[in-house]
Amino acid sequence: MKRAAEKQVQVLVSEKKHAGKYVALESFRSHRVVASGKTPEGVVKLSEKRGVPDPVILFVPKGDMTQIF
């Protein structure tokens, strides 16, 4: 009998306060949010001011929206 496929889920940002916003992570290895906002441009500028010149930018969906990359 075949086993049912298991769903694999990885969550980078789990805080609900970031839902529907762009966030800047310190790096691909760090999940520390250094800035968040409504536009990617604003998030990059804010992260640069906070000492992170090359952040990883991503969008955090609202609710149960699924994003596959």
C-alpha positions in Angstrom: 0.0 0.0 0.0 1.4 3.4 -1.0 1.8 6.1 1.6 -0.1 9.3 1.0 2.1 12.2 0.0 3.1 14.3 2.9 2.7 18.1 2.7 5.9 19.9 3.2 5.6 23.4 4.6 8.4 25.9 5.3 7.5 29.2 7.0 10.1 32.0 6.9 8.0 34.7 8.6 5.2 33.6 11.0 4.3 36.8 12.7 0.8 38.0 11.8 1.8 41.6 12.0 3.7 41.2 8.7 0.7 39.7 6.8 0.1 41.6 3.5 3.5 43.4 3.7 6.9 43.2 2.2 9.7 42.2 4.7 13.4 42.4 4.6 15.4 39.5 6.0 19.0 39.9 7.1 20.1 37.1 4.8 19.0 33.8 3.2 20.3 32.0 6.3 18.7 34.3 8.9 15.0 34.6 9.4 15.4 37.9 11.3 13.1 40.6 10.0 15.0 43.9 9.8 12.2 45.9 8.1 8.7 45.7 6.8 6.4 47.9 4.8 3.9 48.3 1.9 6.5 48.6 -0.9 9.7 46.7 -1.6 11.6 50.0 -2.3 10.7 51.4 1.1 11.7 48.1 2.8 15.1 48.2 1.1 15.7 51.8 2.2 14.7 51.1 5.8 16.9 48.0 6.0 19.9 50.0 4.6 19.4 52.6 7.3 19.4 49.8 9.8 22.8 48.5 8.6 21.7 45.7 6.3 22.9 46.8 2.8 21.8 43.7 0.9 18.6 42.3 2.4 16.4 39.4 1.1 13.0 40.9 0.3 9.8 38.8 0.3 6.1 39.3 0.4 4.1 37.8 3.3 0.6 36.8 2.1 -2.5 37.3 4.2 -4.5 34.4 5.6 -4.3 31.0 4.1 -2.8 32.1 0.7 -0.2 29.7 -0.5 2.8 30.8 -2.5 5.0 28.3 -4.4 8.4 29.3 -5.8 
